[in-house]
Amino acid sequence: MKARIFSNRQLIGRTDLQVGDESMGGLFGTFVPTEFYIDNIQKFVWEFWATNKPDYKKWNELRLNTQLENGLFLFPEGGYTIDDIRELPNETKRLDIAGVDRKIIKDFFLTKPPRPFVEEPWNELQIEQKIAFEDELKKELGTNTDSIFNFLSKPKKHELSDIEISAFCHDQRSDDVLFEIWKPNLNKRFALVHLTWTGKKEKEGYPITTYYNDFDDFKYSKMYPDKAEWED
């Protein structure tokens, strides 16, 4: 399946993804870089893989995102590898993505034709929206900054505070955003969050969050009833 690769809000390449090791949630494909990648990202990729002690904090700051042609953003637990050889700077590269939810792979790569993604009033995201939703949620959770006042008062943490998140789709009628979530031994894969857009840590109990086992659970419990209401 064709896909676009972003670093933060910038398009850095395109790929045609195939399933690799399904049991490990593995996808791979050729990576055709943009000029932005060549000018701003490539040297960092060379340096990152050239050391015996890669700085994964800096790598994560690239904020890599892959969006499929149907609008779905992948959420790989194992991250990305870009096979970029310094001696062949302008050649097509290989991209490997590890740890994609196996049900996502089954529904959107192995099922022919792929299952539908979202139904109105739920919409797929643009990269700018995805970044904005994730940044706002981190602010409302208070995970974007460390404050001495938080340490002194020891406020109760929101359940999402120590869980990895990735914005997935949103309800065009409201500030409800579905996030794919991951944490070792967590049996829920999605969280529906009503963002408050205060731009700061919310009081206890907020933002209001509902959890779903998987995307099917969300679709049958929430998206399809919303669709029926939307069409009435």
Backbone as CSV, one residue per row, in Angstrom:
resi,resn,N_x,N_y,N_z,CA_x,CA_y,CA_z,C_x,C_y,C_z
1,MET,0.839,-1.194,0.000,0.000,0.000,0.000,0.876,1.247,0.000
2,LYS,0.488,2.221,-0.806,1.261,3.455,-0.879,1.077,4.269,0.396
3,ALA,2.146,4.990,0.779,2.103,5.773,2.012,3.058,6.948,1.911
4,ARG,2.809,7.940,2.759,3.679,9.111,2.864,4.353,9.106,4.226
5,ILE,5.612,9.553,4.266,6.375,9.593,5.507,6.619,11.053,5.881
6,PHE,6.372,11.382,7.138,6.545,12.747,7.632,7.553,12.772,8.777
7,SER,8.260,13.888,8.897,9.034,14.206,10.095,8.430,15.478,10.640
8,ASN,7.830,15.382,11.847,7.005,16.471,12.349,5.951,16.788,11.290
9,ARG,5.920,18.003,10.762,4.886,18.348,9.776,5.382,18.289,8.343
10,GLN,6.632,17.898,8.137,7.234,17.944,6.811,7.212,16.581,6.123
11,LEU,6.815,16.581,4.849,6.864,15.361,4.048,8.320,15.064,3.708
12,ILE,8.793,13.870,4.088,10.200,13.537,3.828,10.361,12.365,2.860
13,GLY,9.272,11.700,2.487,9.417,10.592,1.553,8.109,9.891,1.280
14,ARG,8.166,9.013,0.294,7.013,8.179,-0.056,7.470,6.731,-0.135
15,THR,6.524,5.822,0.056,6.871,4.410,0.050,5.691,3.583,-0.415
16,ASP,5.959,2.370,-0.854,4.929,1.388,-1.171,5.155,0.225,-0.220
17,LEU,4.374,0.145,0.850,4.633,-0.787,1.936,4.107,-2.187,1.643
18,GLN,4.875,-3.167,2.113,4.500,-4.569,2.037,4.636,-5.187,3.425
19,VAL,3.940,-6.276,3.638,4.025,-6.973,4.918,5.275,-7.827,4.948
20,GLY,6.057,-7.683,6.031,7.237,-8.499,6.225,6.931,-9.605,7.209
21,ASP,7.472,-9.483,8.426,7.219,-10.453,9.481,5.922,-10.070,10.181
22,GLU,4.825,-10.718,9.777,3.509,-10.358,10.318,3.452,-10.558,11.827
23,SER,4.111,-11.605,12.334,4.061,-11.897,13.767,4.698,-10.795,14.595
24,MET,5.624,-10.033,13.992,6.294,-8.930,14.683,5.731,-7.578,14.272
25,GLY,4.660,-7.592,13.500,4.078,-6.335,13.036,4.999,-5.601,12.080
26,GLY,5.701,-6.366,11.227,6.710,-5.769,10.363,6.200,-5.380,8.989
27,LEU,6.550,-4.165,8.566,6.274,-3.680,7.223,7.571,-3.153,6.629
28,PHE,7.681,-3.194,5.302,8.874,-2.646,4.657,8.495,-2.120,3.281
29,GLY,9.371,-1.292,2.745,9.139,-0.773,1.404,10.287,0.108,0.969
30,THR,10.283,0.459,-0.300,11.267,1.409,-0.793,10.910,2.795,-0.273
31,PHE,11.943,3.565,0.031,11.754,4.918,0.563,12.308,5.906,-0.458
32,VAL,11.412,6.662,-1.066,11.813,7.664,-2.053,11.810,9.021,-1.361
33,PRO,13.005,9.584,-1.085,13.075,10.803,-0.272,12.692,12.063,-1.039
34,THR,12.215,13.049,-0.291,11.959,14.374,-0.843,13.215,15.232,-0.696
35,GLU,13.183,16.412,-1.286,14.306,17.338,-1.138,14.487,17.747,0.317
36,PHE,13.380,17.849,1.047,13.476,18.219,2.463,14.276,17.167,3.227
37,TYR,14.044,15.892,2.922,14.814,14.838,3.581,16.299,14.981,3.242
38,ILE,16.612,15.162,1.973,18.009,15.272,1.539,18.695,16.452,2.214
39,ASP,18.004,17.578,2.303,18.609,18.806,2.838,18.669,18.840,4.363
40,ASN,17.721,18.183,5.055,17.594,18.399,6.496,17.681,17.143,7.367
41,ILE,17.421,15.979,6.799,17.331,14.768,7.615,18.449,13.769,7.321
42,GLN,18.888,13.724,6.077,19.784,12.650,5.634,21.071,12.560,6.446
43,LYS,21.751,13.682,6.661,23.016,13.652,7.411,22.806,13.133,8.825
44,PHE,21.669,13.484,9.427,21.392,12.994,10.773,21.211,11.480,10.764
45,VAL,20.531,10.946,9.736,20.336,9.499,9.626,21.684,8.801,9.492
46,TRP,22.577,9.340,8.659,23.919,8.761,8.521,24.634,8.728,9.872
47,GLU,24.624,9.858,10.559,25.338,9.964,11.832,24.716,9.058,12.898
48,PHE,23.395,8.949,12.891,22.698,8.153,13.899,23.116,6.691,13.835
49,TRP,23.165,6.143,12.598,23.496,4.726,12.456,24.989,4.462,12.443
50,ALA,25.810,5.526,12.380,27.267,5.342,12.335,27.878,5.130,13.715
51,THR,27.137,5.434,14.769,27.678,5.315,16.117,27.228,4.021,16.785
52,ASN,28.027,3.555,17.730,27.676,2.354,18.492,26.638,2.651,19.573
53,LYS,26.453,3.946,19.870,25.491,4.352,20.883,24.546,5.405,20.299
54,PRO,23.601,4.954,19.466,22.670,5.913,18.833,21.892,6.705,19.881
55,ASP,21.694,7.988,19.593,20.930,8.852,20.488,19.454,8.740,20.117
56,TYR,18.744,7.827,20.785,17.342,7.593,20.430,16.442,8.759,20.829
57,LYS,16.874,9.558,21.784,16.088,10.741,22.137,16.017,11.685,20.935
58,LYS,17.163,11.905,20.289,17.179,12.770,19.109,16.418,12.121,17.960
59,TRP,16.544,10.811,17.839,15.812,10.109,16.774,14.305,10.285,16.959
60,ASN,13.841,10.144,18.189,12.411,10.299,18.458,11.939,11.721,18.209
61,GLU,12.859,12.684,18.340,12.493,14.073,18.084,12.183,14.328,16.612
62,LEU,12.584,13.402,15.727,12.204,13.516,14.320,10.691,13.363,14.159
63,ARG,10.085,12.675,15.122,8.636,12.487,15.143,8.148,11.929,13.806
64,LEU,8.692,10.778,13.452,8.341,10.151,12.185,6.912,9.626,12.212
65,ASN,6.198,9.834,11.121,4.828,9.356,10.979,4.621,8.817,9.572
66,THR,3.886,7.717,9.472,3.549,7.132,8.182,2.041,7.151,8.014
67,GLN,1.583,7.767,6.908,0.152,7.834,6.624,-0.150,7.035,5.367
68,LEU,-1.035,6.040,5.488,-1.448,5.245,4.346,-2.321,6.074,3.416
69,GLU,-2.493,5.595,2.193,-3.262,6.355,1.201,-4.729,6.516,1.594
70,ASN,-5.226,5.681,2.520,-6.606,5.839,2.989,-6.717,6.823,4.147
71,GLY,-5.589,7.424,4.560,-5.601,8.416,5.628,-5.180,7.896,6.982
72,LEU,-5.061,6.589,7.148,-4.714,5.989,8.435,-3.235,6.202,8.752
73,PHE,-2.955,6.677,9.974,-1.580,6.807,10.442,-1.192,5.553,11.224
74,LEU,-0.041,4.984,10.900,0.470,3.821,11.611,1.056,4.235,12.957
75,PHE,1.070,3.292,13.885,1.616,3.537,15.221,2.557,2.382,15.578
76,PRO,3.779,2.390,15.028,4.698,1.264,15.233,5.412,1.323,16.578
77,GLU,5.189,0.311,17.404,5.838,0.261,18.713,7.352,0.130,18.575
78,GLY,7.793,-0.563,17.529,9.225,-0.798,17.356,9.956,0.276,16.585
79,GLY,9.237,1.240,16.030,9.874,2.370,15.367,10.266,2.118,13.922
80,TYR,11.163,2.979,13.445,11.541,3.035,12.034,13.035,2.793,11.847
81,THR,13.360,2.198,10.705,14.747,2.123,10.258,14.793,2.572,8.805
82,ILE,15.625,3.569,8.512,15.832,4.020,7.134,17.233,3.588,6.728
83,ASP,17.300,2.707,5.746,18.584,2.166,5.288,19.160,3.121,4.245
84,ASP,19.922,4.091,4.734,20.466,5.149,3.883,21.991,5.073,3.928
85,ILE,22.594,4.718,2.795,24.048,4.543,2.717,24.700,5.851,2.294
86,ARG,25.671,6.304,3.073,26.330,7.586,2.811,26.945,7.637,1.413
87,GLU,27.495,6.486,0.958,28.163,6.454,-0.346,27.185,6.512,-1.518
88,LEU,25.885,6.296,-1.247,24.864,6.341,-2.302,23.748,7.287,-1.877
89,PRO,24.066,8.564,-1.726,23.114,9.508,-1.123,21.824,9.714,-1.895
90,ASN,21.866,9.555,-3.218,20.688,9.870,-4.024,19.905,8.645,-4.460
91,GLU,20.322,7.467,-4.004,19.632,6.246,-4.382,18.381,6.039,-3.517
92,THR,17.458,5.256,-4.071,16.274,4.885,-3.297,16.703,4.080,-2.079
93,LYS,16.061,4.333,-0.931,16.423,3.673,0.312,15.369,2.624,0.678
94,ARG,15.696,1.821,1.685,14.720,0.863,2.226,14.227,1.383,3.563
95,LEU,12.916,1.257,3.764,12.285,1.652,5.023,11.727,0.404,5.697
96,ASP,12.036,0.231,6.990,11.456,-0.854,7.772,10.684,-0.260,8.943
97,ILE,9.497,-0.794,9.186,8.643,-0.348,10.277,8.304,-1.574,11.124
98,ALA,8.521,-1.482,12.427,8.336,-2.642,13.294,7.281,-2.373,14.366
99,GLY,6.535,-3.407,14.709,5.608,-3.315,15.829,4.279,-2.679,15.518
100,VAL,3.815,-2.779,14.269,2.477,-2.291,13.928,1.453,-3.309,14.445
101,ASP,0.350,-2.811,14.992,-0.709,-3.687,15.496,-1.091,-4.696,14.407
102,ARG,-1.043,-5.981,14.761,-1.293,-7.024,13.769,-2.706,-6.956,13.199
103,LYS,-3.660,-6.471,13.982,-5.019,-6.339,13.454,-5.098,-5.240,12.398
104,ILE,-4.313,-4.169,12.578,-4.228,-3.123,11.561,-3.652,-3.704,10.276
105,ILE,-2.608,-4.519,10.403,-2.010,-5.157,9.226,-3.032,-6.063,8.538
106,LYS,-3.759,-6.855,9.324,-4.753,-7.764,8.748,-5.848,-7.000,8.014
107,ASP,-6.377,-5.953,8.641,-7.516,-5.225,8.069,-7.154,-4.374,6.865
108,PHE,-5.943,-3.810,6.867,-5.629,-2.817,5.842,-4.525,-3.244,4.875
109,PHE,-3.887,-4.388,5.129,-2.868,-4.885,4.202,-3.206,-6.272,3.657
110,LEU,-3.740,-7.144,4.509,-3.962,-8.529,4.106,-5.381,-8.798,3.627
111,THR,-6.341,-7.949,3.990,-7.718,-8.096,3.526,-7.864,-7.413,2.173
112,LYS,-8.414,-8.132,1.196,-8.570,-7.604,-0.155,-10.049,-7.544,-0.530
113,PRO,-10.594,-6.350,-0.840,-9.958,-5.042,-0.665,-9.833,-4.699,0.812
114,PRO,-8.992,-3.721,1.158,-8.842,-3.346,2.570,-10.173,-2.916,3.184
115,ARG,-10.321,-3.133,4.479,-11.540,-2.713,5.158,-11.637,-1.186,5.142
116,PRO,-12.851,-0.645,5.165,-12.997,0.814,5.216,-12.328,1.372,6.472
117,PHE,-11.810,2.594,6.359,-11.147,3.211,7.517,-12.178,3.893,8.409
118,VAL,-12.576,5.120,8.086,-13.533,5.830,8.934,-14.789,6.188,8.156
119,GLU,-15.869,6.390,8.901,-17.160,6.790,8.336,-17.566,8.113,8.971
120,GLU,-18.179,8.998,8.161,-18.657,10.266,8.725,-19.652,10.022,9.843
121,PRO,-19.587,10.841,10.876,-18.902,12.133,11.002,-17.432,12.043,11.436
122,TRP,-16.868,10.830,11.494,-15.453,10.680,11.843,-14.595,10.873,10.609
123,ASN,-13.504,11.612,10.762,-12.614,11.956,9.656,-11.198,11.474,9.911
124,GLU,-10.495,11.149,8.821,-9.062,10.925,8.925,-8.358,12.246,9.200
125,LEU,-7.115,12.191,9.617,-6.378,13.386,10.017,-5.396,13.833,8.941
126,GLN,-5.117,15.112,8.933,-3.960,15.647,8.230,-2.804,15.670,9.218
127,ILE,-1.578,15.692,8.727,-0.422,15.621,9.621,-0.418,16.792,10.603
128,GLU,-0.842,17.984,10.158,-0.874,19.142,11.051,-1.852,18.919,12.203
129,GLN,-2.996,18.305,11.888,-3.980,18.001,12.937,-3.430,16.966,13.902
130,LYS,-2.804,15.930,13.376,-2.275,14.861,14.223,-1.290,15.414,15.251
131,ILE,-0.346,16.226,14.781,0.645,16.815,15.677,-0.037,17.711,16.712
132,ALA,-1.007,18.525,16.254,-1.699,19.452,17.164,-2.486,18.699,18.230
133,PHE,-3.187,17.641,17.845,-3.963,16.862,18.816,-3.053,16.210,19.853
134,GLU,-1.948,15.645,19.408,-1.021,14.984,20.338,-0.382,15.992,21.283
135,ASP,0.001,17.153,20.752,0.612,18.185,21.602,-0.378,18.682,22.649
136,GLU,-1.617,18.899,22.231,-2.619,19.391,23.176,-2.910,18.355,24.254
137,LEU,-3.001,17.094,23.888,-3.262,16.064,24.894,-2.133,16.016,25.917
138,LYS,-0.900,16.124,25.467,0.233,16.105,26.398,0.173,17.298,27.358
139,LYS,-0.268,18.443,26.851,-0.423,19.609,27.725,-1.501,19.361,28.767
140,GLU,-2.617,18.797,28.342,-3.725,18.563,29.271,-3.393,17.461,30.277
141,LEU,-2.528,16.547,29.892,-2.089,15.500,30.818,-0.972,15.991,31.728
142,GLY,-0.331,17.115,31.342,0.795,17.635,32.114,2.071,16.852,31.885
143,THR,2.161,16.149,30.739,3.366,15.355,30.453,4.346,16.080,29.545
144,ASN,4.004,17.298,29.142,4.901,18.037,28.254,5.970,18.804,29.012
145,THR,5.775,19.035,30.329,6.760,19.748,31.141,6.843,19.111,32.515
146,ASP,7.990,19.295,33.136,8.180,18.873,34.520,8.248,20.118,35.390
147,SER,7.392,20.186,36.385,7.336,21.367,37.244,7.607,20.987,38.694
148,ILE,8.351,21.844,39.415,8.607,21.610,40.839,7.301,21.648,41.626
149,PHE,6.323,22.417,41.115,5.048,22.505,41.817,4.276,21.189,41.688
150,ASN,4.424,20.516,40.526,3.814,19.200,40.385,4.430,18.228,41.386
151,PHE,5.739,18.349,41.589,6.427,17.444,42.513,5.951,17.699,43.945
152,LEU,5.793,18.956,44.308,5.410,19.289,45.680,3.968,18.894,45.980
153,SER,3.087,19.100,44.995,1.676,18.827,45.245,1.295,17.372,44.973
154,LYS,2.157,16.678,44.202,1.923,15.282,43.848,0.493,15.047,43.348
155,PRO,0.114,15.743,42.257,-1.243,15.561,41.747,-1.438,14.149,41.202
156,LYS,-2.665,13.662,41.277,-2.964,12.341,40.751,-2.840,12.352,39.240
157,LYS,-2.137,11.351,38.714,-1.915,11.303,37.278,-3.144,10.770,36.553
158,HIS,-3.334,11.282,35.347,-4.356,10.742,34.460,-3.880,9.375,33.979
159,GLU,-4.819,8.475,33.661,-4.453,7.124,33.236,-3.587,7.115,31.990
160,LEU,-3.718,8.144,31.141,-2.948,8.193,29.900,-1.541,8.762,30.081
161,SER,-1.209,9.239,31.275,0.032,9.978,31.485,1.283,9.186,31.148
162,ASP,1.287,7.886,31.386,2.480,7.087,31.112,2.237,6.074,30.000
163,ILE,1.348,6.427,29.083,1.021,5.564,27.943,1.403,6.288,26.651
164,GLU,2.007,5.571,25.711,2.335,6.164,24.417,1.050,6.357,23.613
165,ILE,0.978,7.495,22.921,-0.253,7.839,22.204,0.035,8.260,20.769
166,SER,-0.949,8.034,19.903,-0.852,8.474,18.515,-2.260,8.811,18.039
167,ALA,-2.486,10.060,17.639,-3.812,10.476,17.174,-4.199,9.677,15.935
168,PHE,-5.462,9.235,15.875,-5.894,8.275,14.866,-6.978,8.836,13.941
169,CYS,-8.034,9.418,14.513,-9.091,10.059,13.736,-9.870,10.967,14.668
170,HIS,-10.765,11.798,14.108,-11.491,12.714,14.982,-12.922,12.919,14.491
171,ASP,-13.773,13.346,15.430,-15.180,13.614,15.163,-15.303,15.067,14.728
172,GLN,-15.739,15.289,13.496,-15.819,16.657,12.965,-16.860,17.512,13.676
173,ARG,-17.721,16.892,14.485,-18.766,17.645,15.174,-18.296,18.200,16.510
174,SER,-17.159,17.714,17.011,-16.770,18.049,18.385,-15.259,18.006,18.536
175,ASP,-14.800,18.049,19.790,-13.371,17.937,20.081,-12.997,16.531,20.525
176,ASP,-13.764,15.538,20.093,-13.451,14.146,20.403,-12.403,13.624,19.423
177,VAL,-11.338,13.074,19.953,-10.256,12.529,19.139,-9.974,11.103,19.596
178,LEU,-9.862,10.198,18.630,-9.493,8.820,18.950,-7.977,8.689,18.858
179,PHE,-7.370,8.166,19.932,-5.932,7.934,19.968,-5.662,6.438,20.029
180,GLU,-4.702,5.997,19.243,-4.188,4.646,19.428,-3.200,4.722,20.591
181,ILE,-3.212,3.751,21.477,-2.386,3.814,22.682,-1.601,2.521,22.846
182,TRP,-0.478,2.621,23.558,0.330,1.420,23.782,1.133,1.546,25.073
183,LYS,1.162,0.442,25.793,1.990,0.283,26.978,2.122,-1.215,27.201
184,PRO,3.293,-1.703,27.623,3.427,-3.139,27.864,2.324,-3.660,28.784
185,ASN,1.739,-4.772,28.384,0.704,-5.467,29.162,-0.630,-4.725,29.223
186,LEU,-0.776,-3.649,28.442,-2.056,-2.940,28.389,-2.959,-3.644,27.382
187,ASN,-4.183,-4.003,27.801,-5.064,-4.748,26.903,-6.037,-3.859,26.137
188,LYS,-5.907,-2.554,26.275,-6.702,-1.607,25.496,-5.800,-0.973,24.445
189,ARG,-6.326,-0.817,23.225,-5.503,-0.261,22.153,-5.945,1.121,21.694
190,PHE,-7.118,1.580,22.131,-7.609,2.885,21.691,-8.253,3.639,22.849
191,ALA,-8.115,4.965,22.802,-8.718,5.823,23.823,-9.394,7.000,23.120
192,LEU,-10.656,7.207,23.419,-11.405,8.348,22.895,-11.313,9.465,23.920
193,VAL,-10.741,10.597,23.506,-10.468,11.700,24.427,-11.231,12.947,23.975
194,HIS,-11.914,13.578,24.922,-12.566,14.863,24.646,-11.602,15.962,25.082
195,LEU,-10.872,16.516,24.112,-9.904,17.565,24.414,-10.618,18.840,24.866
196,THR,-10.023,19.525,25.835,-10.620,20.759,26.343,-10.003,22.009,25.721
197,TRP,-8.822,21.853,25.113,-8.104,22.961,24.481,-7.807,24.102,25.448
198,THR,-7.474,23.749,26.681,-7.046,24.757,27.646,-5.567,25.087,27.483
199,GLY,-4.827,24.183,26.829,-3.395,24.400,26.648,-2.588,24.221,27.917
200,LYS,-3.160,23.603,28.937,-2.448,23.390,30.205,-2.987,22.142,30.886
201,LYS,-2.312,21.727,31.960,-2.719,20.523,32.672,-4.134,20.689,33.206
202,GLU,-4.967,19.672,32.943,-6.355,19.708,33.373,-6.496,19.222,34.814
203,LYS,-7.625,19.569,35.424,-7.911,19.106,36.781,-8.198,17.612,36.761
204,GLU,-8.197,17.019,37.939,-8.382,15.571,38.050,-9.684,15.123,37.384
205,GLY,-9.585,14.043,36.609,-10.750,13.517,35.905,-10.869,13.985,34.475
206,TYR,-10.040,14.941,34.090,-10.070,15.478,32.728,-8.682,15.344,32.103
207,PRO,-8.621,15.248,30.769,-9.730,15.171,29.819,-10.495,13.852,29.954
208,ILE,-11.782,13.921,29.663,-12.648,12.743,29.763,-12.223,11.716,28.710
209,THR,-12.062,10.464,29.136,-11.497,9.431,28.273,-12.320,8.143,28.359
210,THR,-12.554,7.539,27.193,-13.210,6.238,27.109,-12.277,5.284,26.373
211,TYR,-12.133,4.070,26.880,-11.176,3.119,26.307,-11.889,2.044,25.493
212,TYR,-11.188,1.557,24.454,-11.709,0.502,23.591,-10.634,-0.569,23.400
213,ASN,-11.093,-1.803,23.288,-10.161,-2.922,23.152,-9.352,-2.838,21.864
214,ASP,-10.017,-2.508,20.763,-9.371,-2.405,19.463,-10.218,-1.506,18.576
215,PHE,-9.815,-1.351,17.311,-10.528,-0.450,16.425,-11.934,-0.957,16.129
216,ASP,-12.107,-2.269,16.044,-13.442,-2.821,15.832,-14.373,-2.472,16.994
217,ASP,-13.849,-2.562,18.207,-14.637,-2.216,19.389,-15.111,-0.769,19.289
218,PHE,-14.223,0.125,18.875,-14.595,1.529,18.711,-15.634,1.694,17.604
219,LYS,-15.429,1.029,16.478,-16.340,1.200,15.342,-17.761,0.764,15.688
220,TYR,-17.890,-0.403,16.305,-19.224,-0.917,16.595,-19.870,-0.221,17.791
221,SER,-19.044,0.246,18.732,-19.590,0.906,19.924,-19.861,2.384,19.711
222,LYS,-19.091,3.018,18.826,-19.165,4.476,18.708,-19.334,4.980,17.272
223,MET,-18.444,4.562,16.365,-18.449,5.162,15.038,-19.707,4.820,14.244
224,TYR,-20.136,3.561,14.231,-21.317,3.195,13.466,-22.600,3.818,14.031
225,PRO,-22.799,3.845,15.364,-23.958,4.584,15.892,-23.915,6.071,15.533
226,ASP,-22.701,6.680,15.566,-22.570,8.084,15.169,-22.950,8.254,13.704
227,LYS,-22.550,7.308,12.861,-22.880,7.378,11.433,-24.388,7.346,11.220
228,ALA,-25.055,6.439,11.932,-26.507,6.334,11.790,-27.198,7.636,12.218
229,GLU,-26.718,8.223,13.312,-27.282,9.493,13.795,-27.004,10.621,12.803
230,TRP,-25.794,10.606,12.232,-25.379,11.645,11.281,-26.257,11.603,10.026
231,GLU,-26.638,10.430,9.589,-27.386,10.267,8.343,-28.888,10.472,8.512
232,ASP,-29.372,10.464,9.771,-30.802,10.673,10.015,-31.210,12.132,9.776
